[in-house]
């Protein structure tokens, strides 16, 4: 799997850019704020129909412009795939595959298997459970269409249930029968989400441990545990037991939207007891295991995006990482760095094919 061409118009700080890529490794080089990460985000957008960094599509439109366009020419299983996205202010975005518009954006997820490694990954450790659930969802949705559909339906039912709870507070009347209708929907769609997440972690954990050991060359014991309220409670009974609490809170306090991942090292919470180096290695092992897992599930090597990798690791560990990257888990690699010569020098030493681009103030040129 690889991206041969990328074309963007009015995307973030770019007025226009057209790039032809190597099928192996591509380096975006330039100072901070030049637009390197925005190029990676454009590629991410073509895989997931949304930005890795910006929750609002309208924020992606270049300042004082009225639209943006991102197009990519991919080769997948030796077949050409042209992916197009266009958005005008105030309108619904258009997403097309080979000039045919999707009826539902969820139909596109999984066409381009992709893994993003970014300095913001540290939020997986330091921030709330929502980001860790998103990590799970991004992986499983790429190979399990049923999971994505169940998750979408679950979130819709959850939104309706929460809306109903707020309405009960406003009208000062509680209708248990109405709430039970949405409880049934949560159970129907939430149970397969729970089962898919549990199965994923069982398969994923050995790959994660293997990658951690390889990168760190250390003997620490690391653990990744999926935690859900459904582990020890029947979903229907759980919702029934929480009904009075939900009535007071005016939102749903039980369900798979409360699931979490617990990260630990030597049996202790990673956030409190892991060193900075251990935390960075833990996160990198998570993402590399994600790539290896997707390769096994989809039989397509995923594209790998590495944003400012030297922010996460020293040069020795970056070189070790590149040993992994050169394996056949990845269809193609895109890396950004603030130094113009550091990555080219490394890949020349490794005798690895690469292509370098210099990025400055929204302009890109081949090096």
N, C-alpha and C positions, 0 to 999 in steps of 0.2 A: 504494500500500500504506500503510495507516495503522491505528493502534490507537485505537479510539473510547472504550473503557472499560477500566479496570484495577481489580481487586478483590483485596485481599490480607488474609490472616488469619495472625497469629502468624509473620510472615516477618521474620527479623532483629529490628530494634527496633520493629516495628509490631505492635500488637495487632489493629488493624483499620483499613483505609483503602479508600475507594472514590473513584475519580477519573474525570472526563469530560474528554476532551482535545480540543484544536484539531487540525484536520487538517494544520495548517502547523507552527508552532513552539510548543513548550511549555517553560517555564522553571521549574526547581525552585530556590528561593532560600532561603537560611538559613545559619546558622553551621556551622562544621565539626562533625561528629559528630551532626548533627541527623537524618540519615537520607536526605539527597538521593541519595547514591550507591546506597543500598539500593533506592530506587525504580527507578533505572536498571537495577540488577541483576535486579530482578523482571521487567522487560521483556526483558532479555537471556535470562533463564531460559525465558521462553515461546517464544523462538526456538530455543534450543540444548539444552533439557532439562537444563541445568546452569548453575551460577553462573559468572560471569566471574572472581570473586575467591576463592571457597571451593571447594576440591576435594571436601570432604565435604558431602553433602546434609544430614546431621544437624546440622551447624553453622548451618544456615539457620533452624532452628526457634527461635522466641523463647524466651528463658530461662524455665525452669520450666513450659513448655508441652509438650504431647505430640504436636503436629502442626503443619503449615502448609499453607495453600492459596493458590495464585496462579491467578487467572483473567483472561483478556483477551478482549475482543471486537474482532476485526480486520475490516477490509474489504479484500479482495484481489480485484483484477480485478472490482470491483463486486459481489462476493459476500461474504456474512457468514461469518466463520469464528470459532467460539468455541473457545478453547484453555484447557484446565484441567489443573492439576497439583496433586496432593495427596500428602502424605507423612506417615505416622505413624511414630513412633520404633520402630525394630526391624522395620519392614515395608518391602516394596518399594514404590517410588513409583508412583502412577497418573498416566498422561499420556493425555489424551483430546482428540480433535478432533471438535467437534460431537456430544459425548456418547458417541462411540465410542472405546473404548480401543485404543491402539496395541499390536500384538503385539511390535514392536521399535521402540525409541526412534529408531533410525536412519531410520525411515520418515518421521519428522516434520521432520528437518533439511532446510532449503530452503523450507519452506512460508512462513516469515517471513524474507525476506532482511534482514540487519541488520549494521550496522557499529558497533563500540564504539571510542571514542577516550577514553583515560584517562591520567592521569599515570603509571600503572604501565607504559605503553607503552615507557618508557625502558629497561625490562628487556630489550626486544628487542635493544637495542644492547649493554647491559652484562652480561647473563647468558648462560647456555649455549645450545647449539643446539636444545635441546628446545623452548624458547619460540618460536624462529623456525620450526621445523617445525609447531608448533601454529598459527601464523599462516597458513602455507600450507594446512594441513588445514581450518581454519575457512572459508577462502574457497572452496576447490575443492569441499568437501563440500556447499556450498549450491547448486551447480548441476550436480554430477556424482554421481548416485546410485551408479554403478558404482565410482567412486573410493572412496567411503566404505565400501562393502562389501568391496572389495579390501583397504583399510587395516585394517578390523576383522579380517579373516581373517589378514592378515599378522601383526598384533600377537598374535593367538592362537597362531599357529605359532611366533612368536619366543618367547613365554612357555613353550611346551612344549619348545622346543629348549634354552632356558636351564635349565629344570627337569631335563632329561635330562643336561645337562653337570654339574650339581651332583650328580646321582645317581651319575654315573660316579666322581666324586671320593670320594663316601661309600663306595661298594662297592669302590673301587680296581680297577675294570675298565672298559676302554673298548670300546664296541661301535660300530664305524664304520658298519655297515649301518643300525643304528637311527637314527643321526644323519643319514644321507643321506636318510631318509624325510622328515625335517623340513626338510632343505636344499631338497628338491623343492618343498615348500609355500612356503618363503620365496621361491624363484625364481618360482613360479607367481603368487603374489599381489603380490610386491614389484616385479616388472618393470612391470606397468601403473601402479603408484603412481609409479614413477620417470618413466615416459613422460608421465603426466598433469602432474606437477610441472614437468617441462621445458617442455612446451607452454604451460602457464600463464604461466611467466616470460617466454617469448617474446612473448606477447600483452600482458602486464601492463606490461612495462618502458617502452614509449612513453607510456602513461598516467601512470605514476609520474613520469617526467622532466618531462612537461608540467605536472603539478600542482606539482612542486618549483619550476619556473621562475616560475610564476604567483604563488605565495605569497611566495617569497623576493625576487623582482625582482632576483636576482643572476645572475651568469654562470658560477657554478661548475659543473663537470662532476660529476654524481653517477652512481653505478653500483650496480646490484643484480644479483648473480650467484648462480645456483643451483649449489651444489657437492655432488657425489655421488661415492662410490667407484665407481659404475657408469659414470662418464663415460669412464674409460679401461680398465676391466676387465670381462671377462665375469663375470656373477654366479656361475655354477657354478664357474668357476676361482677366483674370489675366495674363495668359501666353502671350497673344497678347500685353497687356500694357507693360509688362516687356521685350519684345523682344529686343528693342534697348539697354536697360541696360544690358541684358544678352550678347549681342554682344560685348559690351565694356568690361564686366567682364570676358568673355569667360567661364562662368559657369551659371547654372540655379539658379536664385534668387527667384523663386516662386514654391510652391508645398508643398506636405505633408512632405517632407524632411526638412522643416523649422518649423514644428509644435513644440509646447512646452507645458510644464505643469507649471502653476504658483502656488507657495506655499505661503500661507499667514496666519497670525495669528492676530486676532483682526483687520482685514482689512488692515494690513500692510505687506510688503514683509518679509517673514520668514528669509531670508538671512541677512537682515539689522537689523531687530527689534526683532527677536527671540533669547532668551537666549540659552546658550549651552544645558541646560537641556531640554528646549522646542524643540530645533532642534532634539535632540536625540530621544525624545518621538515621535515627528512627523514622523521621519523615521521608528521607530519601529512600529508605528500604520499603516504606509503604507504597511509594509511587512506582518504584521499579518492580515490585511484586504485582502491582496493578497492571503494568504493561505485560509482564510474563503471563499473568492470568488471562488477560484479554486475548493474547496470542493463542493460548491453549483452547479457549472457549470458541473463538471465532475462526481460528485457522487463518487469520490475517494479522501480520505484524502491525501493531499500532504505530501511528506517528507520535513522536516524542517532542515536546516543547520544553526547553530548559531556559528559564528566565533568570539572568544574573546569577549564574551558578556559583561564582566565586564569593558571593555574599553568604553562601551556605557552608562552603567547604574550603579547606586549604588546598594548595596546589597538588600535594601528594594524593589527597582523596579525590580531587577532580580527575587526576590521571587514572586512578583506580576505577572511578566511575566510567571513564571513557573505555576502559577495557570491557565493561559490561555493555555499554552502548554499541560497541562493535559486534556484539553477538547478534544472532538473527531474530531476536525478540522484536526489533524495531524495523518498521518499513523505511523510516526516514527520521532525521533528527534536525531540529532547529534550536540554536543556542544563541543567547545574547551575552555580550560582555562589554565593559567600559574600556578595555585596553584594545588597541588596534592589532597588536602583534602576539598577544599571549596565546589565544586559541590556535591561530595559524601555525605558530611555532610548535605547539603541542601535537597537532595532527600531522605536521611534517615529520616530527620525531617518530610518531606511531605509524608512519607510512600509510595514512588513511586518506582516502579521497574526500575533499571538502570544497565548498565554494564560500567565499567571504563577500559580505556587503558592508560598505561604510554608510552609516546613517547619521544625518545631521539636520536638525530643524525640519523634520518632515520630508527630507530629500534622501533618496537611496541611490547608490551607485556601486557597481562591481569593483572589487579591489583587485 
